[in-house]
Amino acid sequence: MYTRLLNTWAAMRASFWFVPVMMVMVGVGVAFGLIWVDSAIGGWAVKRFTGLKMSPGSAQSILAAIASAIVTSTGMVFSITILAISIASSQFGSRLIRTFQNHGASQATLGLFVATSLYCIIVLAAIRDIGDSPFVPELSVSVGILLGLTCLMALIYYIHDISHAIQAPNVIRASASDLEHALKRLFPKRIGRSPGEVGADDGKPEPEFDSSALRDRDQIPVVAESVGYIQGIENETLLSLACEHNLVVALRVQPGDFIFEGSPVADIHWTGDFDAQEYQSQRGATTGTRTDTESGHSDGNADETARKQFENRLADKIRKVLIVGSQRTPTQDIRYAFSEVVEIAVRALSPGINDPFTAVTCVDHIHAALTGLLQRKPIASHRYDKEGRLRVVAVPVSFAVCLRSSLGIIRQYQEGHPMVVDRLNRSVEQMLETTRSRQHRRVLQDFLADKAFPNPFREDPMSNGEEPLPAATRKLGAL
């Protein structure tokens, strides 16, 4: 549930409507609140501060002028934002649209302008010039004037900020910042523990995985029923589900993979025998109906039907654990976070742009991210419950995958750019000097030697660092 909420929050935060709508709601609330304050103690405030005194006509003129000016400026801010997005997407790639949508200055400026104009309209409607008892909310009008001045200063800052935001080094820095945040969020500590390592709680080593506990005849394939990219996986929910039903779930996908109807996403393995009577009794208790077992009419066909129903329910639950959307997001997909910077570099190396300096900047930021990844613990693919029993076999993203899907892609386009070749090789050599892991050193040495890999973007969690196996032909029983 936390992963789904985080993904929803990231989607709202990266939209142009969320922050402005929140600011508009605040502006409306402040407008009605100040009008009430004016009606309650406005006379006392005017007597105390005589500068607030104004006639109904002058207050209406001031608020009308502010509202009309702010509405016009809002259109200008919107036009500048769309122009900046158009320039950035054509120069650096369409993936950068998400970065600009997440630009705080643009969202705050739009929200401030719309909220101020709506505030002025509400206060303007509250002014009354009827008979001998006119009502002028002097305090509310004064706040409207202050908001108008604030919008003027915000416009100046926005023009300054957007002119810097579309510059190549700042665009790269914004994407690299998203990459750094994704690394800190996805690799704060290990998810699960590898066999043979010391447990964090009891100090005892994890039991080695016994593949004989998983029988091929008890394997239940789970296929997708939707089309899109996997934006995230609810790991906690999946682990709880496997513990509840005494299963081992072997995932065949990871965040960032594209799935379609019928594509395999997981395999369910029984670690015990299926009890049809227990399942039917639980189902009868849930639905309030009398089952065949209770009525004494259980047979082999009924047991098989109950098992099939149970398998379908499990498959539906596992499919719900996968968060599927129309586009990739960096919430759990670290490869997508790398690809944002990689796309800028690849476009810079294209014949139409031919900007190796921008590509070198991208290599520097990717080098920094990969060096930080070297200093973090790898995510374990085998995940155990509190009793040390294997429950989930995931497809984690390794350092080798990140290296090949970032610098490996840039290397394919570096021909004819010796400055990029030199900077990329130096980055890999510096990482070789930094890391002490033999596995990481072997990956970096193979990368420098330009060795071919069966799959440059994916490693099989069953390979234990050896030759990757194709995901489509992997068998969990082959461990």
C-alpha positions in Angstrom: 0.0 0.0 0.0 2.9 2.4 0.8 4.4 1.9 -2.6 1.1 2.6 -4.3 0.5 5.7 -2.3 4.1 6.9 -3.0 3.5 6.3 -6.7 0.2 8.3 -6.6 1.8 11.1 -4.7 4.7 11.3 -7.2 2.2 11.4 -10.1 0.2 14.3 -8.5 3.4 16.1 -7.5 4.6 16.0 -11.1 1.5 17.6 -12.5 0.7 21.2 -13.2 -2.7 21.1 -11.5 -1.9 19.8 -8.0 0.0 22.7 -6.4 -2.1 25.4 -8.1 -5.3 23.8 -7.0 -4.0 23.6 -3.4 -3.0 27.2 -3.5 -6.4 28.2 -5.0 -8.1 26.4 -2.1 -6.0 28.3 0.4 -6.6 31.6 -1.4 -10.4 31.1 -1.3 -10.3 30.1 2.4 -8.2 33.2 3.2 -10.5 35.5 1.3 -13.6 34.3 3.1 -11.8 34.3 6.4 -10.5 37.9 6.1 -13.9 39.1 5.0 -15.4 37.6 8.2 -12.6 39.3 10.2 -13.4 42.6 8.5 -17.1 42.3 9.3 -16.2 41.5 12.9 -13.3 43.8 13.9 -12.7 45.8 10.7 -13.9 49.1 12.3 -11.3 48.7 15.1 -8.5 48.0 12.6 -9.4 51.1 10.6 -9.4 53.3 13.7 -6.1 51.9 14.7 -4.5 52.1 11.3 -6.0 55.1 9.4 -4.1 54.3 6.3 -6.4 51.3 5.7 -9.4 53.6 5.2 -10.8 53.7 1.7 -14.1 54.3 -0.1 -16.0 51.6 -1.8 -15.3 53.0 -5.3 -11.5 53.1 -4.7 -11.4 49.6 -3.2 -13.4 48.3 -6.2 -11.0 50.0 -8.7 -7.9 48.7 -6.9 -9.1 45.1 -6.8 -10.4 45.1 -10.3 -7.1 46.4 -11.6 -5.1 43.8 -9.7 -7.4 40.9 -10.8 -7.3 41.9 -14.5 -3.5 42.4 -14.4 -2.9 39.0 -12.7 -5.2 37.2 -15.1 -3.2 38.6 -18.0 0.1 37.7 -16.3 -1.2 34.2 -15.7 -1.6 33.7 -19.4 1.9 35.0 -20.0 3.4 32.6 -17.3 1.5 29.7 -18.9 2.9 30.6 -22.4 6.4 30.9 -21.1 6.1 27.5 -19.4 4.8 25.8 -22.5 7.5 27.4 -24.6 10.2 26.2 -22.2 8.8 22.7 -22.2 8.7 22.7 -26.0 12.4 23.8 -26.3 13.5 21.3 -23.7 11.7 18.4 -25.2 13.0 19.1 -28.7 16.5 19.7 -27.5 16.9 17.2 -24.8 14.1 14.7 -25.2 10.4 14.3 -24.3 11.2 12.5 -21.0 12.3 15.9 -19.7 8.7 17.1 -19.7 8.2 15.3 -16.4 11.2 17.2 -14.9 9.7 20.5 -16.0 6.3 19.5 -14.8 7.9 18.8 -11.4 9.5 22.3 -11.5 8.5 23.9 -8.2 8.9 27.5 -9.4 6.5 27.0 -12.3 3.9 25.3 -10.2 4.1 27.9 -7.4 4.0 30.8 -9.8 0.9 29.5 -11.6 -0.8 28.7 -8.2 0.0 32.2 -6.8 -1.3 34.0 -9.8 -4.5 32.0 -10.0 -5.1 32.2 -6.3 -4.5 35.9 -6.2 -6.9 36.7 -9.0 -9.6 34.5 -7.5 -9.0 36.1 -4.1 -9.5 39.6 -5.5 -12.7 38.6 -7.3 -14.2 37.2 -4.0 -13.2 40.3 -2.0 -14.5 42.5 -4.8 -17.9 40.8 -4.7 -18.1 41.4 -0.9 -17.9 45.2 -1.3 -21.3 46.9 -0.8 -22.1 50.5 -1.6 -25.8 50.5 -0.8 -27.6 53.1 1.2 -26.2 54.5 4.4 -24.3 51.3 5.5 -21.6 50.6 2.9 -19.2 47.7 3.6 -15.6 47.9 2.6 -13.3 45.1 3.9 -10.3 47.3 4.2 -8.1 44.5 5.7 -9.0 42.2 2.9 -8.3 44.8 0.3 -4.9 45.6 1.8 -4.0 41.9 1.7 -5.0 41.9 -2.0 -2.6 44.7 -2.6 0.2 42.8 -0.9 -0.6 39.7 -3.0 -0.5 41.8 -6.2 3.0 43.1 -5.2 4.0 39.5 -4.4 2.9 38.3 -7.8 5.0 41.0 -9.4 8.1 39.9 -7.6 7.3 36.2 -8.3 7.0 37.0 -12.1 10.5 38.6 -12.1 11.9 35.6 -10.2 10.1 33.1 -12.5 11.5 34.7 -15.7 15.0 34.5 -14.1 14.5 30.9 -12.9 13.1 29.6 -16.2 15.9 31.2 -18.2 18.4 29.2 -16.1 16.3 26.0 -16.1 16.4 25.5 -19.8 20.2 25.7 -20.0 21.9 22.4 -20.7 23.9 22.1 -17.5 20.9 22.9 -15.3 18.7 20.5 -17.3 21.2 17.7 -16.7 21.6 18.6 -13.1 17.8 18.4 -12.6 17.7 14.9 -14.1 20.8 13.9 -12.2 19.1 15.1 -9.0 16.2 12.9 -9.7 18.6 10.0 -10.2 20.3 10.7 -6.9 17.0 10.8 -5.0 16.0 7.5 -6.7 19.2 5.9 -5.6 18.8 7.0 -2.0 15.2 5.9 -2.0 15.7 2.5 -3.7 19.0 1.6 -2.1 18.8 2.8 1.5 19.3 -0.7 2.8 18.8 -4.3 1.5 15.4 -5.6 0.9 15.6 -9.2 2.2 18.8 -11.1 3.0 21.0 -13.4 0.9 21.6 -17.0 1.9 24.7 -17.5 4.1 24.8 -14.0 5.4 24.4 -13.0 9.0 20.8 -12.1 9.9 20.2 -8.6 11.3 18.0 -9.8 14.1 19.3 -13.0 15.5 22.9 -13.0 14.4 22.5 -16.5 12.8 23.3 -17.2 9.1 20.4 -17.6 6.7 19.7 -21.1 5.7 20.8 -22.1 2.2 18.0 -22.4 -0.3 16.8 -25.9 -0.9 15.5 -26.2 -4.4 14.0 -29.6 -3.7 11.2 -27.9 -1.7 9.8 -26.5 -4.9 8.3 -29.0 -7.2 7.7 -28.4 -10.9 4.3 -30.0 -10.7 3.2 -27.5 -8.1 4.2 -24.5 -10.2 1.4 -22.1 -11.1 2.2 -19.5 -13.8 0.7 -16.0 -13.4 0.1 -14.0 -16.6 -0.7 -10.3 -17.0 -4.2 -9.2 -17.8 -3.4 -5.5 -18.6 -1.0 -3.6 -20.9 1.5 -1.1 -19.8 4.7 -0.5 -17.9 5.3 -1.8 -14.4 5.7 1.3 -12.3 6.2 -0.4 -9.0 5.8 -3.6 -7.0 4.3 -3.7 -3.5 7.0 -5.8 -2.0 5.6 -5.8 1.6 2.2 -6.9 0.4 3.7 -9.7 -1.8 5.8 -11.0 1.1 2.7 -11.0 3.4 0.7 -12.8 0.8 3.3 -15.5 0.4 3.6 -16.0 4.2 -0.2 -16.1 4.6 -0.7 -18.9 2.0 2.7 -20.7 2.6 4.0 -20.0 -0.9 7.1 -19.1 -2.8 6.5 -16.4 -5.4 9.1 -16.1 -8.1 8.7 -12.8 -9.9 9.6 -12.7 -13.6 9.4 -9.0 -14.1 10.8 -5.9 -12.4 9.8 -2.2 -12.4 10.2 -0.7 -15.8 9.3 -3.9 -17.8 6.5 -3.7 -20.4 3.8 -6.3 -19.9 0.8 -7.2 -22.0 -2.1 -9.6 -21.8 -0.8 -13.1 -21.5 2.8 -12.2 -20.7 4.3 -14.1 -17.7 4.8 -12.0 -14.6 5.3 -14.6 -11.8 5.4 -18.2 -10.8 3.7 -19.5 -7.7 5.2 -22.6 -6.0 3.6 -24.6 -3.3 5.7 -25.3 -0.2 3.1 -27.6 1.2 0.0 -29.7 0.2 -3.2 -28.0 -0.8 -6.0 -28.8 1.7 -9.3 -28.6 -0.3 -11.4 -29.1 2.8 -9.7 -26.2 4.7 -10.1 -23.9 1.6 -13.8 -24.8 1.2 -14.5 -24.3 4.9 -12.8 -20.9 4.8 -14.7 -20.0 1.7 -18.0 -21.1 3.3 -17.2 -19.1 6.4 -16.5 -16.0 4.3 -19.6 -16.3 2.1 -21.9 -17.8 4.6 -22.8 -20.8 2.4 -22.7 -24.5 3.1 -19.8 -26.2 1.2 -19.6 -29.7 -0.2 -17.2 -30.7 2.6 -19.7 -29.7 5.3 -22.5 -31.5 3.6 -20.5 -34.7 3.2 -20.4 -34.7 -0.7 -16.7 -33.9 -1.3 -15.0 -35.8 -4.1 -12.0 -35.5 -6.4 -13.7 -33.2 -8.8 -14.8 -30.9 -6.0 -11.2 -30.8 -4.6 -9.8 -30.0 -8.1 -12.4 -27.3 -8.6 -11.6 -25.8 -5.2 -7.9 -25.8 -6.0 -8.4 -24.1 -9.3 -10.5 -21.4 -7.7 -7.9 -20.9 -5.1 -5.1 -20.6 -7.7 -7.2 -18.1 -9.6 -7.7 -16.0 -6.5 -3.9 -16.1 -5.7 -3.1 -15.1 -9.3 -5.5 -12.1 -9.0 -3.9 -11.0 -5.8 -0.4 -11.2 -7.2 -1.5 -9.2 -10.3 -2.9 -6.5 -8.0 0.5 -6.2 -6.3 1.9 -4.9 -9.7 1.3 -1.2 -10.3 0.9 -0.8 -14.1 0.7 2.5 -16.0 1.1 3.9 -19.4 4.6 5.2 -18.8 7.7 4.5 -16.7 8.3 6.4 -13.5 11.5 6.7 -11.3 9.6 5.6 -8.1 11.0 2.1 -8.2 12.5 2.0 -11.7 16.2 3.1 -11.3 16.8 2.2 -15.0 14.4 4.9 -16.0 16.1 7.5 -13.8 19.4 6.6 -15.6 17.7 6.8 -19.0 16.7 10.4 -18.5 20.4 11.5 -18.3 21.3 8.9 -21.0 18.8 10.4 -23.5 20.3 13.8 -23.1 23.8 12.4 -23.9 22.6 10.4 -26.8 20.8 13.3 -28.4 23.9 15.5 -27.8 26.0 13.0 -29.7 23.6 12.8 -32.7 24.8 14.4 -36.0 22.1 17.0 -35.9 23.2 18.5 -32.6 26.9 17.3 -32.2 27.5 18.6 -28.7 30.1 16.5 -27.0 30.4 18.9 -24.1 26.8 18.1 -23.0 27.5 14.4 -23.3 30.6 14.7 -21.1 28.5 16.5 -18.5 26.1 13.6 -18.6 28.9 11.1 -18.2 30.2 13.0 -15.2 26.8 12.8 -13.4 26.3 9.2 -14.3 29.8 8.5 -13.0 28.9 10.1 -9.7 25.6 8.1 -9.4 27.4 4.8 -10.2 30.1 5.5 -7.7 27.4 6.1 -5.1 25.8 2.8 -6.1 29.1 1.0 -5.5 29.0 2.2 -1.9 25.6 0.7 -1.2 24.6 -2.8 -0.4 23.0 -4.7 -3.3 19.4 -5.7 -3.0 19.0 -9.4 -2.3 16.9 -11.4 -4.8 15.9 -14.1 -2.3 13.6 -12.7 0.4 12.8 -14.7 3.6 10.2 -14.5 6.3 11.0 -14.1 10.0 11.5 -17.9 10.3 14.1 -17.9 7.6 11.9 -19.6 4.9 12.2 -18.4 1.4 9.0 -16.5 0.3 9.9 -14.3 -2.7 12.4 -14.5 -5.5 12.6 -11.1 -7.1 14.5 -9.6 -10.1 16.6 -6.9 -8.5 18.6 -4.3 -10.5 22.3 -4.9 -10.1 25.2 -2.6 -10.5 26.1 -4.3 -13.8 22.6 -3.6 -15.2 22.9 0.1 -14.2 26.3 0.3 -15.8 25.3 -1.2 -19.1 22.0 0.7 -19.3 23.8 4.0 -18.8 27.4 4.2 -19.9 27.0 1.2 -22.0 24.4 2.9 -24.2 26.4 6.1 -24.4 29.4 4.1 -25.5 27.4 2.9 -28.5 27.2 6.5 -29.8 30.6 7.8 -28.8 32.4 7.0 -32.0 33.9 10.1 -33.5 33.9 11.9 -30.2 37.4 11.3 -28.6 36.6 13.7 -25.7 33.6 11.5 -24.7 35.6 8.3 -25.2 38.3 9.6 -22.9 35.9 10.8 -20.2 33.9 7.6 -20.2 37.0 5.3 -19.9 38.4 7.5 -17.2 35.2 7.3 -15.3 35.2 3.5 -15.4 38.9 3.4 -14.4 38.2 5.6 -11.4 35.3 3.3 -10.3 37.8 0.4 -10.6 40.1 2.2 -8.1 37.2 3.0 -5.8 35.5 -0.4 -5.4 36.9 -3.4 -3.5 34.2 -5.8 -4.6 35.6 -8.5 -6.9 32.3 -8.9 -8.6 32.1 -5.2 -9.3 35.7 -5.1 -10.5 35.0 -8.0 -12.9 32.0 -6.2 -14.3 34.0 -3.0 -14.8 37.0 -4.8 -16.3 34.7 -6.6 -18.7 33.1 -3.3 -19.6 36.5 -1.8 -20.4 37.3 -4.8 -22.4 34.1 -4.2 -24.4 32.9 -7.8 -23.9 29.5 -8.7 -25.2 26.8 -9.7 -22.8 23.8 -12.0 -23.6 21.4 -9.4 -22.2 22.8 -5.9 -21.6 19.9 -4.6 -19.5 19.0 -7.5 -17.3 20.5 -10.2 -15.1 18.8 -13.3 -13.9 18.5 -13.5 -10.1 19.1 -17.2 -10.3 22.6 -16.8 -11.9 24.3 -15.7 -8.7 26.6 -13.3 -10.7 27.5 -15.9 -13.3 26.3 -15.9 -16.9 22.8 -14.4 -17.1 20.0 -16.7 -18.1 17.1 -15.6 -20.4 14.1 -14.8 -18.3 11.8 -16.7 -20.6 13.6 -20.0 -20.2 14.4 -19.7 -16.4 13.1 -22.5 -14.2 13.0 -22.0 -10.5 13.6 -25.7 -10.0 17.0 -25.4 -11.7 18.5 -23.7 -8.7 
